[in-house]
Amino acid sequence: MASNRHFARILVMQSLYEWQQRENLALSDIIARHLEKHEFEENNLTFIHKLIAGVEKNLEEIDQVITVSAPEWPIPQIAQVDLSILRLAIFELLFDDEVPPKAVINEAVELAKAFGGENSSKFINGVLGTVFRNSAKYDPADDKNKPTHK
């Protein structure tokens, strides 16, 4: 039985990708069809439905965040797989507090490595890093990569 969140995110990402390709289908119908093929524990079903509903509800704002965070890449020019991953991760980063930001970014990078193009993981990491650093959740004191000034 599939029960982990990584697989749940894969199904959500694939559903978002399909939704982008087939705008005449409802996102809820797409995810329902995907879920018919798999068994999930109730907590992961709840997680999947929260992600789908959250991305759909906040899509306009999520796309605006992408536009601001990757100005050299207009939405229509972003690879569709990368766009699906970004939309999912930005929802989790900015609109949901269940998963720690660094875990969200790591999961998105792993999805990009598995499903995206050659440079997808770097692109996803860069955009999400910018989104996170510009968010209220970011605390520079927690950033171990920055040198401390004495």
N, C-alpha and C positions, 0 to 999 in steps of 0.2 A: 504494500500500500504506500503510495506516495504521501509523504507527510512533512517534508521539509520546506522551508521558506524559499530556498534557492529554486526549487522546482516550481513553486507557486509563482515566483517572479518570472520564470521562463514562460509559463503559460500566459501571464498578464502581458509580458512584452510581445509575445506572438499574437495575442489578441489585439493589442494596440496596433501592431504592424498590419494585420489584416484589415482592421477598421480604417486605417489610412488608405488602403488600397481599394476598399469597397465601401465607400461612404454611404451607399444606399442601405447598408445593414446596420442595425442597432448594435452598439458595443455589448449590451447585455445579452443579446442573442448569440453573438460570437463567443463570449466567454462561456455561456451555458453549453454550447456545442462542444467546446474544448473540455469542459468539466465532465461531460457525459462519458468521456473516454478514460477517466482517472478517478481514483478514490482518494479523498483527502479527509483528514480528521477535521472535526467541526471548527477548531480554532484556526486552521489554515484556510478553510472555506471562508470564514469570516474575514480573515486577512485579505484574501483574493478579492472578495466583494468590496472591501473598504478601498483597496487600491484602485480598482476599476471605477467605482463611483467617485473617488477623489480626483482622479485624473480627468474624468469626464466633466465633473462640476467645475474644476479649476483650470480647464484647458486654456482658456484665453489668457489668464494670468501666467500660467506656466510657459506658454509660448512667448509672452512678453519678456519673461526672465531669460529665456534662451536668446532672444533677440538682443537684449542688453549685454548678456554675458559672452556672446559669440558674435559680435557685430559684423565680422568679416564673413560670416556664414548665414545668409538669409535662410529662413525656415525651408523654403522650397529647394534649396541647394544642399541641405543636410541629407545624408543617406537615410533612407526610411527606417532601417534597423536602428541606427544611431539615434534618430529622433524618438523612436519608441522607448529606447532605454533612457534617454534624457527626460522625457515626460514622466516616466515612472519614478525615476530617482529624484527629480525635482519635487514631485508631490511628496515623496517620503521626507526629503530634506526640509522643505519649507512649510508644509501643511500638516504634517503628522509628527508626533514626538515618540512614537513607539520604538523606533530603531535608532541607535546612535549615528550621528552624521558620518563618521568615518567608516562605519560598517555599511551604510547606504552607498557611499562612494565606492568602497571595495567591491560590493556586490555588482554595481553597475559596470565597473571595469572588467570584472569576470564575465559578465554577460557580453560585453563588447569583444572580449578576446574569443569567446566561443561562437558568437553569431555575427560579429561585424567584420569589417574589412581590415586590411593590414594595419592601418593607422587609427582605427576606431577607438581602441583602448586609450591611446594617448589623448585623442580629441575629447572623449568622454571625461577622462580624469581632469583635463585642463578646464573644461567648462564647469564641471561640478565643483572643482576646487575654487573657481571664481565665485560661483553661486554661494558656496558655503562661507567663504571669507567675507562676502558682502551681506551675510545674513545675521540676524540677531542671535543666532545660536553660536556664532564664532566668538571665541575668546582667545586673543593673541597669546595670552599667558599659557594656554594649553598647547600651543604649537611648538613641539620639540625641535622642529626643523629650523626655526629662526634662532639666530644667535642672540644671547642676552647681552645687553650693554651695561657695563658697570662704570 
